[in-house]
């Protein structure tokens, strides 16, 4: 999901939003380790320290992601 928000003082207004039903299927094209995010297709995926990344039933750390990996 992508949203654009305008914040004015204590008020926030959603200017636009784009939904993809929360599903993507693409290869990682770049990784920003400092921001714990990566680019996959046209999407920028931002993770947090509590984000769980799995490969099958195995949990993998963000640092194991590599450009070219397929994500869903």
mmCIF file as Biopython writes it, N, C-alpha, C and O atoms, coordinates in Angstrom:
data_model
#
loop_
_atom_site.group_PDB
_atom_site.id
_atom_site.type_symbol
_atom_site.label_atom_id
_atom_site.label_alt_id
_atom_site.label_comp_id
_atom_site.label_asym_id
_atom_site.label_entity_id
_atom_site.label_seq_id
_atom_site.pdbx_PDB_ins_code
_atom_site.Cartn_x
_atom_site.Cartn_y
_atom_site.Cartn_z
_atom_site.occupancy
_atom_site.B_iso_or_equiv
_atom_site.auth_seq_id
_atom_site.auth_asym_id
_atom_site.pdbx_PDB_model_num
ATOM 1   N N  . UNK A ? 1  ? 0.849  -1.159  0.000  1.0 0.0 1  A 1 
ATOM 2   C CA . UNK A ? 1  ? 0.000  0.000   0.000  1.0 0.0 1  A 1 
ATOM 3   C C  . UNK A ? 1  ? 0.894  1.222   0.000  1.0 0.0 1  A 1 
ATOM 4   O O  . UNK A ? 1  ? 1.893  1.264   0.719  1.0 0.0 1  A 1 
ATOM 5   N N  . UNK A ? 2  ? 0.551  2.201   -0.787 1.0 0.0 2  A 1 
ATOM 6   C CA . UNK A ? 2  ? 1.222  3.483   -0.790 1.0 0.0 2  A 1 
ATOM 7   C C  . UNK A ? 2  ? 0.193  4.546   -0.472 1.0 0.0 2  A 1 
ATOM 8   O O  . UNK A ? 2  ? -0.912 4.529   -1.014 1.0 0.0 2  A 1 
ATOM 9   N N  . UNK A ? 3  ? 0.552  5.476   0.411  1.0 0.0 3  A 1 
ATOM 10  C CA . UNK A ? 3  ? -0.337 6.587   0.699  1.0 0.0 3  A 1 
ATOM 11  C C  . UNK A ? 3  ? 0.458  7.879   0.686  1.0 0.0 3  A 1 
ATOM 12  O O  . UNK A ? 3  ? 1.651  7.899   0.990  1.0 0.0 3  A 1 
ATOM 13  N N  . UNK A ? 4  ? -0.221 8.954   0.330  1.0 0.0 4  A 1 
ATOM 14  C CA . UNK A ? 4  ? 0.354  10.294  0.424  1.0 0.0 4  A 1 
ATOM 15  C C  . UNK A ? 4  ? -0.488 11.043  1.438  1.0 0.0 4  A 1 
ATOM 16  O O  . UNK A ? 4  ? -1.713 11.086  1.331  1.0 0.0 4  A 1 
ATOM 17  N N  . UNK A ? 5  ? 0.175  11.633  2.423  1.0 0.0 5  A 1 
ATOM 18  C CA . UNK A ? 5  ? -0.526 12.283  3.528  1.0 0.0 5  A 1 
ATOM 19  C C  . UNK A ? 5  ? -0.026 13.712  3.676  1.0 0.0 5  A 1 
ATOM 20  O O  . UNK A ? 5  ? 1.173  13.973  3.572  1.0 0.0 5  A 1 
ATOM 21  N N  . UNK A ? 6  ? -0.948 14.635  3.921  1.0 0.0 6  A 1 
ATOM 22  C CA . UNK A ? 6  ? -0.604 16.004  4.271  1.0 0.0 6  A 1 
ATOM 23  C C  . UNK A ? 6  ? -0.871 16.189  5.750  1.0 0.0 6  A 1 
ATOM 24  O O  . UNK A ? 6  ? -1.967 15.903  6.234  1.0 0.0 6  A 1 
ATOM 25  N N  . UNK A ? 7  ? 0.154  16.679  6.481  1.0 0.0 7  A 1 
ATOM 26  C CA . UNK A ? 7  ? 0.013  16.917  7.912  1.0 0.0 7  A 1 
ATOM 27  C C  . UNK A ? 7  ? 0.064  18.420  8.149  1.0 0.0 7  A 1 
ATOM 28  O O  . UNK A ? 7  ? 0.960  19.113  7.667  1.0 0.0 7  A 1 
ATOM 29  N N  . UNK A ? 8  ? -0.928 18.913  8.910  1.0 0.0 8  A 1 
ATOM 30  C CA . UNK A ? 8  ? -0.999 20.320  9.265  1.0 0.0 8  A 1 
ATOM 31  C C  . UNK A ? 8  ? -1.294 20.392  10.758 1.0 0.0 8  A 1 
ATOM 32  O O  . UNK A ? 8  ? -2.431 20.184  11.182 1.0 0.0 8  A 1 
ATOM 33  N N  . UNK A ? 9  ? -0.260 20.689  11.557 1.0 0.0 9  A 1 
ATOM 34  C CA . UNK A ? 9  ? -0.448 20.707  13.009 1.0 0.0 9  A 1 
ATOM 35  C C  . UNK A ? 9  ? -0.815 19.330  13.508 1.0 0.0 9  A 1 
ATOM 36  O O  . UNK A ? 9  ? -0.063 18.377  13.305 1.0 0.0 9  A 1 
ATOM 37  N N  . UNK A ? 10 ? -1.976 19.208  14.168 1.0 0.0 10 A 1 
ATOM 38  C CA . UNK A ? 10 ? -2.454 17.925  14.687 1.0 0.0 10 A 1 
ATOM 39  C C  . UNK A ? 10 ? -3.381 17.212  13.718 1.0 0.0 10 A 1 
ATOM 40  O O  . UNK A ? 10 ? -3.933 16.166  14.057 1.0 0.0 10 A 1 
ATOM 41  N N  . UNK A ? 11 ? -3.566 17.758  12.510 1.0 0.0 11 A 1 
ATOM 42  C CA . UNK A ? 11 ? -4.473 17.170  11.535 1.0 0.0 11 A 1 
ATOM 43  C C  . UNK A ? 11 ? -3.702 16.506  10.402 1.0 0.0 11 A 1 
ATOM 44  O O  . UNK A ? 11 ? -2.684 17.025  9.943  1.0 0.0 11 A 1 
ATOM 45  N N  . UNK A ? 12 ? -4.188 15.368  9.961  1.0 0.0 12 A 1 
ATOM 46  C CA . UNK A ? 12 ? -3.598 14.667  8.824  1.0 0.0 12 A 1 
ATOM 47  C C  . UNK A ? 12 ? -4.696 14.336  7.835  1.0 0.0 12 A 1 
ATOM 48  O O  . UNK A ? 12 ? -5.810 13.984  8.222  1.0 0.0 12 A 1 
ATOM 49  N N  . UNK A ? 13 ? -4.371 14.451  6.544  1.0 0.0 13 A 1 
ATOM 50  C CA . UNK A ? 13 ? -5.334 14.169  5.480  1.0 0.0 13 A 1 
ATOM 51  C C  . UNK A ? 13 ? -4.683 13.251  4.461  1.0 0.0 13 A 1 
ATOM 52  O O  . UNK A ? 13 ? -3.591 13.544  3.976  1.0 0.0 13 A 1 
ATOM 53  N N  . UNK A ? 14 ? -5.337 12.143  4.129  1.0 0.0 14 A 1 
ATOM 54  C CA . UNK A ? 14 ? -4.828 11.238  3.100  1.0 0.0 14 A 1 
ATOM 55  C C  . UNK A ? 14 ? -5.152 11.846  1.740  1.0 0.0 14 A 1 
ATOM 56  O O  . UNK A ? 14 ? -6.319 12.026  1.390  1.0 0.0 14 A 1 
ATOM 57  N N  . UNK A ? 15 ? -4.096 12.160  0.974  1.0 0.0 15 A 1 
ATOM 58  C CA . UNK A ? 15 ? -4.271 12.755  -0.348 1.0 0.0 15 A 1 
ATOM 59  C C  . UNK A ? 15 ? -4.527 11.701  -1.418 1.0 0.0 15 A 1 
ATOM 60  O O  . UNK A ? 15 ? -5.335 11.906  -2.324 1.0 0.0 15 A 1 
ATOM 61  N N  . UNK A ? 16 ? -3.835 10.577  -1.308 1.0 0.0 16 A 1 
ATOM 62  C CA . UNK A ? 16 ? -4.039 9.502   -2.279 1.0 0.0 16 A 1 
ATOM 63  C C  . UNK A ? 16 ? -3.577 8.195   -1.655 1.0 0.0 16 A 1 
ATOM 64  O O  . UNK A ? 16 ? -2.779 8.191   -0.718 1.0 0.0 16 A 1 
ATOM 65  N N  . UNK A ? 17 ? -4.082 7.096   -2.179 1.0 0.0 17 A 1 
ATOM 66  C CA . UNK A ? 17 ? -3.648 5.780   -1.721 1.0 0.0 17 A 1 
ATOM 67  C C  . UNK A ? 17 ? -3.740 4.790   -2.861 1.0 0.0 17 A 1 
ATOM 68  O O  . UNK A ? 17 ? -4.582 4.913   -3.750 1.0 0.0 17 A 1 
ATOM 69  N N  . UNK A ? 18 ? -2.864 3.812   -2.820 1.0 0.0 18 A 1 
ATOM 70  C CA . UNK A ? 18 ? -2.825 2.773   -3.842 1.0 0.0 18 A 1 
ATOM 71  C C  . UNK A ? 18 ? -2.710 1.429   -3.134 1.0 0.0 18 A 1 
ATOM 72  O O  . UNK A ? 18 ? -1.790 1.211   -2.346 1.0 0.0 18 A 1 
ATOM 73  N N  . UNK A ? 19 ? -3.650 0.532   -3.421 1.0 0.0 19 A 1 
ATOM 74  C CA . UNK A ? 19 ? -3.667 -0.792  -2.799 1.0 0.0 19 A 1 
ATOM 75  C C  . UNK A ? 19 ? -3.321 -1.846  -3.836 1.0 0.0 19 A 1 
ATOM 76  O O  . UNK A ? 19 ? -3.684 -1.732  -5.007 1.0 0.0 19 A 1 
ATOM 77  N N  . UNK A ? 20 ? -2.622 -2.860  -3.394 1.0 0.0 20 A 1 
ATOM 78  C CA . UNK A ? 20 ? -2.330 -4.009  -4.238 1.0 0.0 20 A 1 
ATOM 79  C C  . UNK A ? 20 ? -2.714 -5.274  -3.490 1.0 0.0 20 A 1 
ATOM 80  O O  . UNK A ? 20 ? -2.090 -6.321  -3.665 1.0 0.0 20 A 1 
ATOM 81  N N  . UNK A ? 21 ? -3.743 -5.175  -2.656 1.0 0.0 21 A 1 
ATOM 82  C CA . UNK A ? 21 ? -4.207 -6.293  -1.838 1.0 0.0 21 A 1 
ATOM 83  C C  . UNK A ? 21 ? -3.092 -6.890  -0.996 1.0 0.0 21 A 1 
ATOM 84  O O  . UNK A ? 21 ? -3.185 -8.038  -0.562 1.0 0.0 21 A 1 
ATOM 85  N N  . UNK A ? 22 ? -2.027 -6.108  -0.763 1.0 0.0 22 A 1 
ATOM 86  C CA . UNK A ? 22 ? -0.945 -6.566  0.082  1.0 0.0 22 A 1 
ATOM 87  C C  . UNK A ? 22 ? -0.093 -7.656  -0.530 1.0 0.0 22 A 1 
ATOM 88  O O  . UNK A ? 22 ? 0.714  -8.267  0.171  1.0 0.0 22 A 1 
ATOM 89  N N  . UNK A ? 23 ? -0.250 -7.919  -1.823 1.0 0.0 23 A 1 
ATOM 90  C CA . UNK A ? 23 ? 0.493  -8.998  -2.450 1.0 0.0 23 A 1 
ATOM 91  C C  . UNK A ? 23 ? 1.381  -8.468  -3.569 1.0 0.0 23 A 1 
ATOM 92  O O  . UNK A ? 23 ? 0.942  -7.690  -4.415 1.0 0.0 23 A 1 
ATOM 93  N N  . UNK A ? 24 ? 2.629  -8.901  -3.556 1.0 0.0 24 A 1 
ATOM 94  C CA . UNK A ? 24 ? 3.540  -8.612  -4.653 1.0 0.0 24 A 1 
ATOM 95  C C  . UNK A ? 24 ? 4.276  -9.892  -4.997 1.0 0.0 24 A 1 
ATOM 96  O O  . UNK A ? 24 ? 4.328  -10.823 -4.194 1.0 0.0 24 A 1 
ATOM 97  N N  . UNK A ? 25 ? 4.834  -9.936  -6.173 1.0 0.0 25 A 1 
ATOM 98  C CA . UNK A ? 25 ? 5.694  -11.028 -6.596 1.0 0.0 25 A 1 
ATOM 99  C C  . UNK A ? 25 ? 6.716  -10.407 -7.532 1.0 0.0 25 A 1 
ATOM 100 O O  . UNK A ? 25 ? 6.399  -10.059 -8.670 1.0 0.0 25 A 1 
ATOM 101 N N  . UNK A ? 26 ? 7.948  -10.269 -7.044 1.0 0.0 26 A 1 
ATOM 102 C CA . UNK A ? 26 ? 8.980  -9.593  -7.824 1.0 0.0 26 A 1 
ATOM 103 C C  . UNK A ? 26 ? 10.356 -9.988  -7.299 1.0 0.0 26 A 1 
ATOM 104 O O  . UNK A ? 26 ? 10.476 -10.639 -6.261 1.0 0.0 26 A 1 
ATOM 105 N N  . UNK A ? 27 ? 11.382 -9.586  -8.029 1.0 0.0 27 A 1 
ATOM 106 C CA . UNK A ? 27 ? 12.756 -9.805  -7.597 1.0 0.0 27 A 1 
ATOM 107 C C  . UNK A ? 27 ? 13.292 -8.522  -6.965 1.0 0.0 27 A 1 
ATOM 108 O O  . UNK A ? 27 ? 12.951 -7.420  -7.394 1.0 0.0 27 A 1 
ATOM 109 N N  . UNK A ? 28 ? 14.126 -8.675  -5.953 1.0 0.0 28 A 1 
ATOM 110 C CA . UNK A ? 28 ? 14.750 -7.533  -5.305 1.0 0.0 28 A 1 
ATOM 111 C C  . UNK A ? 28 ? 15.757 -6.920  -6.274 1.0 0.0 28 A 1 
ATOM 112 O O  . UNK A ? 28 ? 16.626 -7.613  -6.802 1.0 0.0 28 A 1 
ATOM 113 N N  . UNK A ? 29 ? 15.627 -5.603  -6.502 1.0 0.0 29 A 1 
ATOM 114 C CA . UNK A ? 29 ? 16.539 -4.914  -7.419 1.0 0.0 29 A 1 
ATOM 115 C C  . UNK A ? 29 ? 17.553 -4.045  -6.680 1.0 0.0 29 A 1 
ATOM 116 O O  . UNK A ? 29 ? 18.605 -3.726  -7.233 1.0 0.0 29 A 1 
ATOM 117 N N  . UNK A ? 30 ? 17.255 -3.658  -5.442 1.0 0.0 30 A 1 
ATOM 118 C CA . UNK A ? 30 ? 18.228 -2.916  -4.632 1.0 0.0 30 A 1 
ATOM 119 C C  . UNK A ? 30 ? 17.850 -3.053  -3.166 1.0 0.0 30 A 1 
ATOM 120 O O  . UNK A ? 30 ? 16.695 -3.298  -2.819 1.0 0.0 30 A 1 
ATOM 121 N N  . UNK A ? 31 ? 18.866 -2.886  -2.311 1.0 0.0 31 A 1 
ATOM 122 C CA . UNK A ? 31 ? 18.676 -3.025  -0.866 1.0 0.0 31 A 1 
ATOM 123 C C  . UNK A ? 31 ? 19.315 -1.820  -0.178 1.0 0.0 31 A 1 
ATOM 124 O O  . UNK A ? 31 ? 20.442 -1.437  -0.491 1.0 0.0 31 A 1 
ATOM 125 N N  . UNK A ? 32 ? 18.579 -1.231  0.764  1.0 0.0 32 A 1 
ATOM 126 C CA . UNK A ? 32 ? 19.091 -0.134  1.595  1.0 0.0 32 A 1 
ATOM 127 C C  . UNK A ? 32 ? 19.152 -0.654  3.024  1.0 0.0 32 A 1 
ATOM 128 O O  . UNK A ? 32 ? 18.177 -0.564  3.769  1.0 0.0 32 A 1 
ATOM 129 N N  . UNK A ? 33 ? 20.304 -1.197  3.399  1.0 0.0 33 A 1 
ATOM 130 C CA . UNK A ? 33 ? 20.458 -1.810  4.720  1.0 0.0 33 A 1 
ATOM 131 C C  . UNK A ? 33 ? 20.266 -0.802  5.842  1.0 0.0 33 A 1 
ATOM 132 O O  . UNK A ? 33 ? 19.694 -1.132  6.881  1.0 0.0 33 A 1 
ATOM 133 N N  . UNK A ? 34 ? 20.742 0.432   5.642  1.0 0.0 34 A 1 
ATOM 134 C CA . UNK A ? 34 ? 20.620 1.454   6.677  1.0 0.0 34 A 1 
ATOM 135 C C  . UNK A ? 34 ? 19.179 1.755   7.038  1.0 0.0 34 A 1 
ATOM 136 O O  . UNK A ? 34 ? 18.864 2.002   8.202  1.0 0.0 34 A 1 
ATOM 137 N N  . UNK A ? 35 ? 18.294 1.734   6.034  1.0 0.0 35 A 1 
ATOM 138 C CA . UNK A ? 35 ? 16.866 2.001   6.262  1.0 0.0 35 A 1 
ATOM 139 C C  . UNK A ? 35 ? 16.038 0.732   6.350  1.0 0.0 35 A 1 
ATOM 140 O O  . UNK A ? 35 ? 14.813 0.790   6.460  1.0 0.0 35 A 1 
ATOM 141 N N  . UNK A ? 36 ? 16.713 -0.433  6.300  1.0 0.0 36 A 1 
ATOM 142 C CA . UNK A ? 36 ? 16.016 -1.732  6.333  1.0 0.0 36 A 1 
ATOM 143 C C  . UNK A ? 36 ? 14.880 -1.779  5.314  1.0 0.0 36 A 1 
ATOM 144 O O  . UNK A ? 36 ? 13.757 -2.170  5.631  1.0 0.0 36 A 1 
ATOM 145 N N  . UNK A ? 37 ? 15.196 -1.370  4.077  1.0 0.0 37 A 1 
ATOM 146 C CA . UNK A ? 37 ? 14.199 -1.386  3.005  1.0 0.0 37 A 1 
ATOM 147 C C  . UNK A ? 37 ? 14.827 -1.967  1.751  1.0 0.0 37 A 1 
ATOM 148 O O  . UNK A ? 37 ? 16.049 -2.055  1.631  1.0 0.0 37 A 1 
ATOM 149 N N  . UNK A ? 38 ? 13.965 -2.363  0.816  1.0 0.0 38 A 1 
ATOM 150 C CA . UNK A ? 38 ? 14.462 -2.854  -0.464 1.0 0.0 38 A 1 
ATOM 151 C C  . UNK A ? 38 ? 13.462 -2.530  -1.556 1.0 0.0 38 A 1 
ATOM 152 O O  . UNK A ? 38 ? 12.278 -2.318  -1.294 1.0 0.0 38 A 1 
ATOM 153 N N  . UNK A ? 39 ? 13.954 -2.494  -2.781 1.0 0.0 39 A 1 
ATOM 154 C CA . UNK A ? 39 ? 13.133 -2.242  -3.962 1.0 0.0 39 A 1 
ATOM 155 C C  . UNK A ? 39 ? 12.862 -3.586  -4.620 1.0 0.0 39 A 1 
ATOM 156 O O  . UNK A ? 39 ? 13.784 -4.370  -4.849 1.0 0.0 39 A 1 
ATOM 157 N N  . UNK A ? 40 ? 11.589 -3.851  -4.926 1.0 0.0 40 A 1 
ATOM 158 C CA . UNK A ? 40 ? 11.194 -5.073  -5.635 1.0 0.0 40 A 1 
ATOM 159 C C  . UNK A ? 40 ? 10.156 -4.666  -6.669 1.0 0.0 40 A 1 
ATOM 160 O O  . UNK A ? 40 ? 9.052  -4.252  -6.316 1.0 0.0 40 A 1 
ATOM 161 N N  . UNK A ? 41 ? 10.507 -4.784  -7.941 1.0 0.0 41 A 1 
ATOM 162 C CA . UNK A ? 41 ? 9.628  -4.273  -8.984 1.0 0.0 41 A 1 
ATOM 163 C C  . UNK A ? 41 ? 9.491  -2.767  -8.813 1.0 0.0 41 A 1 
ATOM 164 O O  . UNK A ? 41 ? 10.496 -2.065  -8.702 1.0 0.0 41 A 1 
ATOM 165 N N  . UNK A ? 42 ? 8.268  -2.266  -8.791 1.0 0.0 42 A 1 
ATOM 166 C CA . UNK A ? 42 ? 8.034  -0.835  -8.604 1.0 0.0 42 A 1 
ATOM 167 C C  . UNK A ? 42 ? 7.779  -0.493  -7.145 1.0 0.0 42 A 1 
ATOM 168 O O  . UNK A ? 42 ? 7.459  0.652   -6.829 1.0 0.0 42 A 1 
ATOM 169 N N  . UNK A ? 43 ? 7.915  -1.452  -6.264 1.0 0.0 43 A 1 
ATOM 170 C CA . UNK A ? 43 ? 7.598  -1.266  -4.854 1.0 0.0 43 A 1 
ATOM 171 C C  . UNK A ? 43 ? 8.844  -1.042  -4.017 1.0 0.0 43 A 1 
ATOM 172 O O  . UNK A ? 43 ? 9.878  -1.667  -4.253 1.0 0.0 43 A 1 
ATOM 173 N N  . UNK A ? 44 ? 8.746  -0.154  -3.042 1.0 0.0 44 A 1 
ATOM 174 C CA . UNK A ? 44 ? 9.764  -0.021  -2.007 1.0 0.0 44 A 1 
ATOM 175 C C  . UNK A ? 44 ? 9.177  -0.635  -0.752 1.0 0.0 44 A 1 
ATOM 176 O O  . UNK A ? 44 ? 8.144  -0.181  -0.259 1.0 0.0 44 A 1 
ATOM 177 N N  . UNK A ? 45 ? 9.825  -1.657  -0.237 1.0 0.0 45 A 1 
ATOM 178 C CA . UNK A ? 45 ? 9.354  -2.376  0.939  1.0 0.0 45 A 1 
ATOM 179 C C  . UNK A ? 45 ? 10.176 -1.902  2.128  1.0 0.0 45 A 1 
ATOM 180 O O  . UNK A ? 45 ? 11.394 -2.078  2.157  1.0 0.0 45 A 1 
ATOM 181 N N  . UNK A ? 46 ? 9.516  -1.306  3.102  1.0 0.0 46 A 1 
ATOM 182 C CA . UNK A ? 46 ? 10.193 -0.834  4.308  1.0 0.0 46 A 1 
ATOM 183 C C  . UNK A ? 46 ? 9.872  -1.791  5.445  1.0 0.0 46 A 1 
ATOM 184 O O  . UNK A ? 46 ? 8.710  -2.097  5.710  1.0 0.0 46 A 1 
ATOM 185 N N  . UNK A ? 47 ? 10.924 -2.260  6.114  1.0 0.0 47 A 1 
ATOM 186 C CA . UNK A ? 47 ? 10.737 -3.184  7.226  1.0 0.0 47 A 1 
ATOM 187 C C  . UNK A ? 47 ? 11.120 -2.483  8.534  1.0 0.0 47 A 1 
ATOM 188 O O  . UNK A ? 47 ? 11.702 -1.398  8.530  1.0 0.0 47 A 1 
ATOM 189 N N  . UNK A ? 48 ? 10.782 -3.124  9.634  1.0 0.0 48 A 1 
ATOM 190 C CA . UNK A ? 48 ? 11.194 -2.645  10.955 1.0 0.0 48 A 1 
ATOM 191 C C  . UNK A ? 48 ? 11.938 -3.793  11.635 1.0 0.0 48 A 1 
ATOM 192 O O  . UNK A ? 48 ? 12.052 -4.886  11.080 1.0 0.0 48 A 1 
ATOM 193 N N  . UNK A ? 49 ? 12.433 -3.540  12.820 1.0 0.0 49 A 1 
ATOM 194 C CA . UNK A ? 49 ? 13.146 -4.589  13.544 1.0 0.0 49 A 1 
ATOM 195 C C  . UNK A ? 49 ? 12.208 -5.718  13.969 1.0 0.0 49 A 1 
ATOM 196 O O  . UNK A ? 49 ? 12.674 -6.804  14.314 1.0 0.0 49 A 1 
ATOM 197 N N  . UNK A ? 50 ? 10.901 -5.481  13.951 1.0 0.0 50 A 1 
ATOM 198 C CA . UNK A ? 50 ? 9.956  -6.547  14.313 1.0 0.0 50 A 1 
ATOM 199 C C  . UNK A ? 50 ? 9.392  -7.280  13.091 1.0 0.0 50 A 1 
ATOM 200 O O  . UNK A ? 50 ? 8.596  -8.206  13.247 1.0 0.0 50 A 1 
ATOM 201 N N  . UNK A ? 51 ? 9.798  -6.877  11.866 1.0 0.0 51 A 1 
ATOM 202 C CA . UNK A ? 51 ? 9.333  -7.548  10.653 1.0 0.0 51 A 1 
ATOM 203 C C  . UNK A ? 51 ? 9.905  -8.964  10.602 1.0 0.0 51 A 1 
ATOM 204 O O  . UNK A ? 51 ? 11.102 -9.166  10.805 1.0 0.0 51 A 1 
ATOM 205 N N  . UNK A ? 52 ? 9.042  -9.936  10.330 1.0 0.0 52 A 1 
ATOM 206 C CA . UNK A ? 52 ? 9.471  -11.328 10.209 1.0 0.0 52 A 1 
ATOM 207 C C  . UNK A ? 52 ? 9.575  -11.665 8.725  1.0 0.0 52 A 1 
ATOM 208 O O  . UNK A ? 52 ? 8.612  -11.510 7.975  1.0 0.0 52 A 1 
ATOM 209 N N  . UNK A ? 53 ? 10.757 -12.130 8.309  1.0 0.0 53 A 1 
ATOM 210 C CA . UNK A ? 53 ? 10.995 -12.527 6.922  1.0 0.0 53 A 1 
ATOM 211 C C  . UNK A ? 53 ? 11.190 -14.033 6.920  1.0 0.0 53 A 1 
ATOM 212 O O  . UNK A ? 53 ? 11.981 -14.563 7.701  1.0 0.0 53 A 1 
ATOM 213 N N  . UNK A ? 54 ? 10.472 -14.722 6.047  1.0 0.0 54 A 1 
ATOM 214 C CA . UNK A ? 54 ? 10.532 -16.184 6.018  1.0 0.0 54 A 1 
ATOM 215 C C  . UNK A ? 54 ? 10.934 -16.680 4.630  1.0 0.0 54 A 1 
ATOM 216 O O  . UNK A ? 54 ? 10.617 -16.072 3.608  1.0 0.0 54 A 1 
ATOM 217 N N  . UNK A ? 55 ? 11.628 -17.782 4.637  1.0 0.0 55 A 1 
ATOM 218 C CA . UNK A ? 55 ? 11.899 -18.551 3.423  1.0 0.0 55 A 1 
ATOM 219 C C  . UNK A ? 55 ? 11.389 -19.940 3.731  1.0 0.0 55 A 1 
ATOM 220 O O  . UNK A ? 55 ? 12.048 -20.728 4.409  1.0 0.0 55 A 1 
ATOM 221 N N  . UNK A ? 56 ? 10.186 -20.229 3.213  1.0 0.0 56 A 1 
ATOM 222 C CA . UNK A ? 56 ? 9.518  -21.473 3.603  1.0 0.0 56 A 1 
ATOM 223 C C  . UNK A ? 56 ? 9.158  -21.365 5.075  1.0 0.0 56 A 1 
ATOM 224 O O  . UNK A ? 56 ? 8.507  -20.405 5.486  1.0 0.0 56 A 1 
ATOM 225 N N  . UNK A ? 57 ? 9.572  -22.333 5.864  1.0 0.0 57 A 1 
ATOM 226 C CA . UNK A ? 57 ? 9.272  -22.296 7.294  1.0 0.0 57 A 1 
ATOM 227 C C  . UNK A ? 57 ? 10.429 -21.700 8.106  1.0 0.0 57 A 1 
ATOM 228 O O  . UNK A ? 57 ? 10.337 -21.594 9.329  1.0 0.0 57 A 1 
ATOM 229 N N  . UNK A ? 58 ? 11.518 -21.310 7.427  1.0 0.0 58 A 1 
ATOM 230 C CA . UNK A ? 58 ? 12.699 -20.781 8.094  1.0 0.0 58 A 1 
ATOM 231 C C  . UNK A ? 58 ? 12.629 -19.250 8.178  1.0 0.0 58 A 1 
ATOM 232 O O  . UNK A ? 58 ? 12.345 -18.592 7.177  1.0 0.0 58 A 1 
ATOM 233 N N  . UNK A ? 59 ? 12.882 -18.684 9.351  1.0 0.0 59 A 1 
ATOM 234 C CA . UNK A ? 59 ? 12.964 -17.241 9.527  1.0 0.0 59 A 1 
ATOM 235 C C  . UNK A ? 59 ? 14.385 -16.807 9.190  1.0 0.0 59 A 1 
ATOM 236 O O  . UNK A ? 59 ? 15.355 -17.396 9.668  1.0 0.0 59 A 1 
ATOM 237 N N  . UNK A ? 60 ? 14.500 -15.765 8.357  1.0 0.0 60 A 1 
ATOM 238 C CA . UNK A ? 60 ? 15.821 -15.272 7.956  1.0 0.0 60 A 1 
ATOM 239 C C  . UNK A ? 60 ? 15.960 -13.800 8.332  1.0 0.0 60 A 1 
ATOM 240 O O  . UNK A ? 60 ? 14.971 -13.066 8.316  1.0 0.0 60 A 1 
ATOM 241 N N  . UNK A ? 61 ? 17.169 -13.359 8.668  1.0 0.0 61 A 1 
ATOM 242 C CA . UNK A ? 61 ? 17.366 -11.948 8.991  1.0 0.0 61 A 1 
ATOM 243 C C  . UNK A ? 61 ? 17.376 -11.086 7.732  1.0 0.0 61 A 1 
ATOM 244 O O  . UNK A ? 61 ? 17.663 -11.575 6.640  1.0 0.0 61 A 1 
ATOM 245 N N  . UNK A ? 62 ? 17.063 -9.806  7.890  1.0 0.0 62 A 1 
ATOM 246 C CA . UNK A ? 62 ? 17.080 -8.863  6.771  1.0 0.0 62 A 1 
ATOM 247 C C  . UNK A ? 62 ? 18.432 -8.915  6.056  1.0 0.0 62 A 1 
ATOM 248 O O  . UNK A ? 62 ? 18.491 -8.816  4.831  1.0 0.0 62 A 1 
ATOM 249 N N  . UNK A ? 63 ? 19.500 -9.067  6.806  1.0 0.0 63 A 1 
ATOM 250 C CA . UNK A ? 63 ? 20.849 -9.054  6.237  1.0 0.0 63 A 1 
ATOM 251 C C  . UNK A ? 63 ? 21.097 -10.207 5.257  1.0 0.0 63 A 1 
ATOM 252 O O  . UNK A ? 63 ? 22.058 -10.157 4.490  1.0 0.0 63 A 1 
ATOM 253 N N  . UNK A ? 64 ? 20.250 -11.245 5.268  1.0 0.0 64 A 1 
ATOM 254 C CA . UNK A ? 64 ? 20.393 -12.359 4.329  1.0 0.0 64 A 1 
ATOM 255 C C  . UNK A ? 64 ? 19.774 -12.076 2.959  1.0 0.0 64 A 1 
ATOM 256 O O  . UNK A ? 64 ? 20.012 -12.822 2.010  1.0 0.0 64 A 1 
ATOM 257 N N  . UNK A ? 65 ? 18.979 -11.003 2.848  1.0 0.0 65 A 1 
ATOM 258 C CA . UNK A ? 65 ? 18.373 -10.666 1.555  1.0 0.0 65 A 1 
ATOM 259 C C  . UNK A ? 65 ? 19.458 -10.246 0.576  1.0 0.0 65 A 1 
ATOM 260 O O  . UNK A ? 65 ? 20.434 -9.596  0.951  1.0 0.0 65 A 1 
ATOM 261 N N  . UNK A ? 66 ? 19.275 -10.628 -0.687 1.0 0.0 66 A 1 
ATOM 262 C CA . UNK A ? 66 ? 20.247 -10.303 -1.734 1.0 0.0 66 A 1 
ATOM 263 C C  . UNK A ? 66 ? 19.514 -9.815  -2.989 1.0 0.0 66 A 1 
ATOM 264 O O  . UNK A ? 66 ? 18.398 -10.246 -3.279 1.0 0.0 66 A 1 
ATOM 265 N N  . UNK A ? 67 ? 20.164 -8.910  -3.724 1.0 0.0 67 A 1 
ATOM 266 C CA . UNK A ? 67 ? 19.617 -8.479  -4.997 1.0 0.0 67 A 1 
ATOM 267 C C  . UNK A ? 67 ? 19.434 -9.714  -5.863 1.0 0.0 67 A 1 
ATOM 268 O O  . UNK A ? 67 ? 20.329 -10.554 -5.959 1.0 0.0 67 A 1 
ATOM 269 N N  . UNK A ? 68 ? 18.266 -9.822  -6.494 1.0 0.0 68 A 1 
ATOM 270 C CA . UNK A ? 68 ? 17.927 -10.982 -7.317 1.0 0.0 68 A 1 
ATOM 271 C C  . UNK A ? 68 ? 17.029 -11.969 -6.615 1.0 0.0 68 A 1 
ATOM 272 O O  . UNK A ? 68 ? 16.399 -12.797 -7.274 1.0 0.0 68 A 1 
ATOM 273 N N  . UNK A ? 69 ? 16.947 -11.910 -5.274 1.0 0.0 69 A 1 
ATOM 274 C CA . UNK A ? 69 ? 16.032 -12.796 -4.541 1.0 0.0 69 A 1 
ATOM 275 C C  . UNK A ? 69 ? 14.595 -12.511 -4.959 1.0 0.0 69 A 1 
ATOM 276 O O  . UNK A ? 69 ? 14.219 -11.360 -5.179 1.0 0.0 69 A 1 
ATOM 277 N N  . UNK A ? 70 ? 13.809 -13.553 -5.065 1.0 0.0 70 A 1 
ATOM 278 C CA . UNK A ? 70 ? 12.379 -13.424 -5.381 1.0 0.0 70 A 1 
ATOM 279 C C  . UNK A ? 70 ? 11.604 -13.255 -4.081 1.0 0.0 70 A 1 
ATOM 280 O O  . UNK A ? 70 ? 11.816 -14.003 -3.126 1.0 0.0 70 A 1 
ATOM 281 N N  . UNK A ? 71 ? 10.711 -12.278 -4.043 1.0 0.0 71 A 1 
ATOM 282 C CA . UNK A ? 71 ? 9.892  -12.046 -2.849 1.0 0.0 71 A 1 
ATOM 283 C C  . UNK A ? 71 ? 8.422  -12.102 -3.214 1.0 0.0 71 A 1 
ATOM 284 O O  . UNK A ? 71 ? 8.024  -11.740 -4.321 1.0 0.0 71 A 1 
ATOM 285 N N  . UNK A ? 72 ? 7.625  -12.560 -2.266 1.0 0.0 72 A 1 
ATOM 286 C CA . UNK A ? 72 ? 6.166  -12.593 -2.417 1.0 0.0 72 A 1 
ATOM 287 C C  . UNK A ? 72 ? 5.559  -12.078 -1.160 1.0 0.0 72 A 1 
ATOM 288 O O  . UNK A ? 72 ? 4.335  -12.010 -1.048 1.0 0.0 72 A 1 
#
